[in-house]
Amino acid sequence: MLLRKIEKFLRESGMPPSLFGRMAANDPRLVGDLRNGRTPRAALESRVEHFMNLHRRTPS
């Protein structure tokens, strides 16, 4: 589920939900909407997962 992946990313990165939504999908309300039951389309899921893959902290 996309929301679980996003929540994990937010915990690990310390990024605020609104900043994540703005950067990943140009939608600062994205995380809040998903938490309230919004169902993302496949293209949005793909874009968000790509963003998370690019911005994960790499182990030192």
C-alpha atoms as one frame of an Amber mdcrd trajectory, in Angstrom:
protein
   0.000   0.000   0.000   1.386   3.367  -1.043   0.436   5.181   2.154   2.433
   2.729   4.291   5.491   3.270   2.096   5.069   7.038   2.354   4.643   6.935
   6.143   7.824   4.861   6.449   9.691   7.280   4.168   8.493  10.259   6.230
   9.653   8.635   9.489  13.046   7.734   8.051  13.667  11.038   6.308  12.097
  13.415   8.816  10.421  15.221   5.918   7.125  16.981   6.696   4.094  15.520
   4.865   3.256  18.762   3.052   6.804  19.154   1.732   6.806  15.527   0.618
   3.544  15.980  -1.274   4.743  19.194  -2.883   8.052  17.703  -3.985   6.770
  14.278  -5.043   3.531  15.232  -6.753   3.164  19.023  -6.688   0.326  18.516
  -4.175   0.978  19.618  -0.575  -2.263  17.916   0.538  -1.320  14.522  -0.917
  -0.422  12.744   2.335  -3.411  14.126   4.210  -5.742  13.140   1.395  -4.290
   9.615   1.293  -4.708   9.362   5.069  -8.355  10.326   4.569  -9.001   7.626
   1.977  -7.953   9.105  -1.372  -7.142   6.372  -3.885  -4.161   7.312  -6.064
  -4.034   6.476  -9.753  -1.265   4.272 -11.096   0.655   7.212 -12.593   0.688
   9.051  -9.255   1.813   5.926  -7.401   4.632   5.467  -9.869   5.738   9.107
  -9.602   5.681   9.043  -5.785   7.591   5.760  -5.564  10.180   7.102  -8.009
  10.600  10.211  -5.842  11.074   8.109  -2.698  13.642   5.896  -4.426  15.653
   8.926  -5.518  15.548  10.625  -2.118  16.150   7.774   0.308  19.060   8.343
   2.623  21.900   6.064   1.728  23.688   4.312   4.584  27.090   5.806   5.421
